[in-house]
């Protein structure tokens, strides 16, 4: 059995934060996965990749779930 890495816990924290903030949106298909040093977020054909801190900063800025994807797309630290 493989032990979770810090990045695995960070990915879980990002997913939990997204779901808690936008619980009224349809998020069953939301996938948040840990890479080697970054976290991948995928949903409805959209994707983003960044560090936990960068993704959580984008989440704090977003006013809606659709806006979250706009914020992530416009953030130079997040690859979309």
PESUL-V159764 format. One record per backbone hydrogen bond with DSSP energy under -1.0 kcal/mol. CO is the residue of the C=O (numbers start at 0). NH is the residue of the N-H. Records with the same first field share a line. If there is no record, write none. Layout:
CO->NH / NH
//
This chain:
4->8
5->9
6->10
7->11
8->12
9->13
10->14
11->15
12->16
13->17
14->18
15->19
16->20
17->21
21->24
24->26
26->29
30->41
32->39
37->34
38->49
39->32
40->47
41->30
42->45
45->42
47->40
48->78
49->38
50->54
51->55
52->56
53->57
54->58
55->59
56->60
57->61
63->67
64->68
65->69
66->70
67->71
68->72
69->73
74->77
78->48
//
